[in-house]
Amino acid sequence: MKILLNGKSIDIEGEVSLIELLERNAINPDHVVVALNMTCIPKENLAAQTVRENDEIEALSPMFGG
């Protein structure tokens, strides 16, 4: 199935949780906030939330500075 991860189209096979998707793409789930179709997903729900065809996932890292 095709999804968008951080604006890039990727193909994935089978049922995948958000946490599996992040780990497969070398994204540390402890260091990002995840939005699924423009809705923030709490960290405790990443393992239970599965990815579906045409989902848009953004993994956003906080930026610090001044």
C-alpha positions as CSV (number, residue, x, y, z in Angstrom):
1,M,0.0,0.0,0.0
2,K,1.1,3.6,-0.6
3,I,1.4,6.1,2.2
4,L,3.1,9.5,2.7
5,L,5.7,9.7,5.3
6,N,7.1,13.2,5.9
7,G,5.9,14.2,2.4
8,K,7.5,11.3,0.6
9,S,5.5,8.5,-1.0
10,I,6.5,5.1,0.2
11,D,5.2,1.5,-0.3
12,I,4.7,-0.8,2.6
13,E,3.6,-4.4,2.8
14,G,0.9,-5.7,5.1
15,E,-0.5,-4.3,8.4
16,V,2.0,-2.0,10.1
17,S,1.7,0.0,13.3
18,L,2.9,3.6,13.5
19,I,5.8,2.6,15.8
20,E,6.9,-0.1,13.4
21,L,6.8,2.3,10.5
22,L,8.9,4.8,12.4
23,E,11.5,2.2,13.4
24,R,11.7,0.8,9.8
25,N,12.5,4.3,8.6
26,A,15.2,5.0,11.3
27,I,13.0,7.5,13.1
28,N,13.2,7.2,16.9
29,P,9.7,7.4,18.3
30,D,11.0,8.9,21.5
31,H,12.2,12.0,19.7
32,V,9.3,12.9,17.5
33,V,5.6,13.9,17.7
34,V,3.5,12.0,15.2
35,A,0.6,13.3,13.2
36,L,-1.6,10.9,11.3
37,N,-3.8,12.6,8.7
38,M,-3.4,15.9,10.5
39,T,-4.2,14.5,14.0
40,C,-1.6,14.1,16.7
41,I,-1.3,10.6,18.0
42,P,-0.3,10.2,21.7
43,K,3.0,8.2,22.1
44,E,1.1,5.5,24.1
45,N,-1.1,4.8,21.0
46,L,1.7,4.5,18.4
47,A,1.9,0.7,18.8
48,A,-1.9,0.2,18.5
49,Q,-2.5,2.6,15.6
50,T,-2.2,0.9,12.3
51,V,-1.4,2.5,9.0
52,R,-3.9,2.4,6.1
53,E,-3.7,3.0,2.4
54,N,-3.2,6.8,1.5
55,D,-2.5,7.8,5.1
56,E,-0.3,10.8,5.6
57,I,2.1,10.6,8.5
58,E,4.3,13.4,9.7
59,A,7.1,12.7,12.3
60,L,8.0,16.1,13.7
61,S,11.1,16.9,15.8
62,P,11.0,19.8,18.2
63,M,13.4,22.6,17.3
64,F,15.1,24.7,20.0
65,G,17.0,27.9,19.6
66,G,16.6,31.6,19.7
